[in-house]
Amino acid sequence: MMEITFHGIIEKSDGQYTAICIELDIATEGGTLEEAKYNLKEAVEGYLESVTKDNEVDDFIPRPVPDKVIEEYYQRFKSLLSSSAPSEFYEFSEKACAKS
């Protein structure tokens, strides 16, 4: 069984939460913060199971988010911090397992 700790960034926009896994460049959405976290964990676990089954772990883990995407998130977060608007960004880390 493969296990990794992954880090996510979640942004709320237009009532929808978008979650992205930094280490694997996987993104999902949810109607709530908890749903977005859950969906991202499910997507990460599905990805881990796929690359483990196909014996491609060394080729596809990690597969980080491009620096440009991280910079865009950072700039939007920085803009929110300097405004009076409430934060719409969240970060978290969680363990995910590939079941063999």
C-alpha positions as CSV (number, residue, x, y, z in Angstrom):
1,M,0.0,0.0,0.0
2,M,1.3,3.4,-0.9
3,E,0.7,6.4,1.4
4,I,1.6,10.1,0.8
5,T,0.8,13.3,2.6
6,F,-0.5,15.8,0.2
7,H,-1.1,19.5,0.5
8,G,-4.2,21.3,-0.9
9,I,-5.2,24.8,-1.7
10,I,-8.9,25.6,-1.8
11,E,-10.3,28.8,-3.2
12,K,-14.0,29.8,-3.0
13,S,-15.3,31.7,-6.0
14,D,-18.9,32.2,-7.1
15,G,-20.2,29.9,-4.3
16,Q,-18.1,27.0,-5.5
17,Y,-14.9,25.6,-3.8
18,T,-12.0,24.6,-6.1
19,A,-9.3,22.4,-4.5
20,I,-5.9,21.6,-6.0
21,C,-3.3,19.2,-4.8
22,I,0.2,20.8,-5.0
23,E,2.2,17.6,-5.3
24,L,0.2,16.0,-8.0
25,D,-1.5,18.8,-10.0
26,I,-5.0,17.3,-9.4
27,A,-8.0,19.6,-9.0
28,T,-11.6,19.0,-7.9
29,E,-14.6,21.1,-6.9
30,G,-17.3,21.0,-4.2
31,G,-20.3,22.9,-3.0
32,T,-18.8,23.2,0.5
33,L,-15.3,23.4,1.9
34,E,-15.5,19.9,3.4
35,E,-16.9,18.5,0.1
36,A,-14.0,20.0,-1.8
37,K,-11.5,18.4,0.6
38,Y,-13.2,15.1,0.4
39,N,-13.4,15.2,-3.4
40,L,-9.7,16.0,-3.6
41,K,-8.7,13.2,-1.3
42,E,-10.8,10.8,-3.4
43,A,-9.1,12.0,-6.6
44,V,-5.6,11.8,-5.1
45,E,-6.3,8.2,-3.9
46,G,-7.7,7.2,-7.3
47,Y,-4.6,8.7,-9.0
48,L,-2.3,6.8,-6.6
49,E,-4.1,3.5,-7.2
50,S,-3.9,4.0,-10.9
51,V,-0.1,4.7,-11.0
52,T,0.6,2.0,-8.5
53,K,-1.5,-0.6,-10.5
54,D,0.3,0.5,-13.7
55,N,3.7,0.4,-12.0
56,E,4.4,4.0,-12.9
57,V,5.0,5.5,-9.5
58,D,8.5,6.7,-10.3
59,D,7.3,8.5,-13.5
60,F,4.2,10.2,-12.0
61,I,4.8,10.9,-8.3
62,P,5.5,13.7,-7.7
63,R,3.9,15.6,-10.6
64,P,3.8,19.1,-9.1
65,V,1.6,22.0,-10.0
66,P,3.4,24.4,-12.4
67,D,5.0,27.3,-10.7
68,K,2.8,29.7,-12.7
69,V,-0.4,28.3,-11.1
70,I,1.1,28.6,-7.6
71,E,2.0,32.2,-8.4
72,E,-1.5,33.0,-9.6
73,Y,-3.0,31.6,-6.4
74,Y,-0.4,33.5,-4.3
75,Q,-1.2,36.8,-6.1
76,R,-5.0,36.4,-5.6
77,F,-4.5,35.5,-1.9
78,K,-2.2,38.5,-1.5
79,S,-4.8,40.7,-3.1
80,L,-7.5,39.4,-0.7
81,L,-5.2,40.1,2.3
82,S,-4.8,43.7,1.4
83,S,-8.5,44.2,0.9
84,S,-11.3,44.2,3.5
85,A,-12.9,41.1,1.9
86,P,-12.9,38.0,4.0
87,S,-10.4,35.3,3.0
88,E,-11.6,32.9,0.4
89,F,-8.5,30.7,0.4
90,Y,-7.8,27.7,2.6
91,E,-4.9,25.3,2.9
92,F,-4.7,21.9,4.4
93,S,-2.7,18.7,4.3
94,E,-3.9,15.1,4.6
95,K,-2.7,11.5,4.1
96,A,-4.0,9.6,1.1
97,C,-3.5,5.8,0.5
98,A,-3.5,3.7,-2.6
99,K,-5.2,0.4,-1.8
100,S,-3.4,-2.5,-3.4
